[in-house]
Amino acid sequence: MRLTILLGFALFASATSASAAPAVTSLCTTAKAPVEADPKLAAAVEAAFGAVAYDATAADCQYPLKLLRYASADVLLTQDGVPGQDCAQCGALLSAVVIQRLNGAMNPFARFREFAKLGAFGRVADIAPITIDGDDAFAAESERSVDGRRTTSLDFFAFHAGALTDLDPTPPVVIAVDGGKEAPSVKATWFFDPIDKTSLVVDYKIEAKGASRIERAVWRLQGGHLTLSRGKPPPETAR
């Protein structure tokens, strides 16, 4: 993967460089066990925040969520509050710290505070590092349940030109729908086209009334956003 995070930030270091961490940073008490059980995550937390104490119990305490690893930098994702502890319609408020790895040292390079609010019950289902048109990026998978209908959707973010950009797919990319035994269901797979690296391809399998069908929709990166360019999501994915 071509590292784009630090190349872009080098042009904007004065605007995005991380400020010095306080002497001791308070993190959510419930984060202590999962962080200490993962040496790489623990090292990233130490690099990002310095000395930490797992003594914060407020609803908006900082919780180290996941470490994304790129070619020569890591991205530590945190959220406000403990995952799964908020209301049904409440998303997780996410922040990010970019950490440079150089000659065995880990140095915080840039911080993005509260860049997105995703998911439900204060939880994001999964976050995975990817590449989009040569930029380091990540996909965030969120689940939501309303009136017994469970949907899974994707959001995409890319590090480009010193910024962390929400690619804001239009329409939203819904990759799964489960409405119960008698309702239509949708399962989808997705990938970025290896030839046209700006194109997100989503293949849907829809099952309804004992029959199944396959459909495809393609989003293309245009002007910093993913916009539907071919086909369309099946109507069963509409909210």
N, C-alpha and C positions, 0 to 999 in steps of 0.2 A: 504494500500500500504506500502510495506517495504521501508523505507527511505534509499536510497543508496547514495544520493548526499553527505551528510556530512560524512558518514562512509568512503567513498572513499577519500574525501578531507582531512580527518584527517591524512591520511598517506602521503599527499603531500602538507601540509599546507605551508611549506616554499617556495614551487615553485608557488603556485596558490593563496595564500592569498591576499585579496584586499588591495591595498595601500590606505593611507588616502585620503579622498576626498578633493578637493580644497574648499576654503572658500565659494565661490559661483560658481555654475555650470550653464552655459548658455544652455538653451534648446530651441527648436523650438517655435516660438511665437504661432503657431497654435495648439500646444499641451496643452496649458494652460486650455482651456475649458474642453476637455475630461478628462484630469487628475483630475482636481478639482471636476468634476462631479462624480468621482469614488473614495470614501474614501480609499478603500484598495489599489488601484493603487497609489493614492497620498501618502499614508503612505510608500509604497515600494519605490517610487521615493525619498522621503525624507531620508529613510534609506540608499539607494544606493548612493545618491549624496550630502546629507546634504542640505544646503541652495541652492535654485535654483532660477533662473530668467528666465522667458520666453521672452527672448529678442534676440534670435539668428535667423537671417534671411538668412544666407548662405545656399546654396543648400545641404550641407552636415551636417546641424545642427542635433543634437541628438534629436530623437523623442521617448518618452516612448510608446511602442507599446501594450504590453500585460503582465499581471501578471499570471504566472502559479503557482498553489498551490499544494504542496505535503504534506507529513505527518507532518513534522515539519520544513520545509523550503519552501521559495518562490523563484521563478526565475523570475526576471524582464527582459523582452526582450525589447530591443531598436533597432532602425534602424537609419542609416544615411539618413537624408532627410525626407520630409513629404510624407507619403504614397500616391501613385497615382500621384505624381508630376514629374515623370521621363519619359524617353523615352519608346517606346513600347517594346524594347528588353532589357531594363535595369532592373536588379533584385534589390531587397531590401537588403542592406548590414546590417546583423544582428549582434548584440552583446548581451551578457547576464551577469547579475549579480545574483549570488546566495546569498540569504538573510536568515540567520538563525533566527528562531523564538524560543526564550527561555525565559520563565518566563515573558511574556508580552513584551519583548524587541525584536527589529529587528536589526540584525547586519549583514552588508555585509561580506561575507566569501570568495568569489572568484569571479573573473571577467574573462570573455572570450570575447575578443575584436575581432569583425569582423570574426566570426566563420563560416559564410556562406553567400552566395549571392543568393537569391531565388526570383522567381516570375517574373512579368513584370510590366512595368509602375512604378517601385519602390514600389511594393505592394505585400504582401503575403495575400492570400484570408482568411486563417484561421490557427490557431495554437492551438493544444489541448494536454493537458498532458495525457500520457498513461504509461503503464508498459510493458517493453520488457525483458523477461527472468529474472524477478526479479529486473531489474534496472529501476529507474525513467527515463522517456524518454518523448519525445513529437513528434507529427506528424505535419508537416507543409504542408498545401494545397496551391498549386499555380495554377494560371490560366494563359493561354497564348493564344493569337489569332494571326494566320498567314493566310493571304489570305482568310479570312472568316471562317476559321476552328478553332474552340475554343476547347482547351484541358485543362483538369484539372489533375494534377499529385501530388504525395505525396513524401515527403522526411522525413526521420526518423533520430532522434538524441537521443543518450542515454548518461547519466552520469554514467561513469564506471571507477573505479580505479583512481579517481582524474582527469579524463579528460572528456571533452564533445566531443563525438565521432559521426561523420557523418557515418551512417550505409550504405549509398551509394548503394541503391538497383540496382542490375544489372540483367536484363534490368530495365529501369525506370518503376515505378508503375504509370501507367496512369489509372485514375478511371472514366473519362468521356471524350467523344468526341462528338462534335456537329458541323457538317459541313454544316448545312442548311437543308431545307425541303426535297430535293431529295437525300441527301448524307446519308450514313450509320451513325447511332448513337450508342454510347456505354455508358452504365451506370453501375457502379460497386459498390458493397459493400465489406468491408474488415474487418478483425478481426485477432487477434493473437490467435492461438489455445490454449484453456484453459488447455489442457493436455500437448501437446508439445509446451511449451511457447516460443520456438525459431522460430516457424513457422508463417509466415504471409500468410493468406489465402485471396485471392481476387476472388470474384464471379462476372462474367461479364454477362450482358444482352445486346446482340447485335441485333439491328433492322436494316434491310436492304431490300429494294425492297418488302415491305409488309410482310416479314417473320421475325421471331425472333428466336434466339437460346441462350443457356446458356453454358458458358465455365468457367472453374476454373483453376487458376494458384497458385502455392505455392512457396514462397521464404523462405529460412531457414537461420538463423543467423549462419554464419561460419567465424571464424577468424576476427570478428568485422565488418563483412559486410553481408548484405542481398543478398543472391544469389539464383537465380531461381533453384528449386530442383524438381519440378513436374509440368507437363503441360506447357503452355506458354501463354503469352498475345495474344489476338486475333489480326490478322493482321490489323484490323481497327484502332488499337491504335498506329501503327507505325507512326513516324513523317515523 
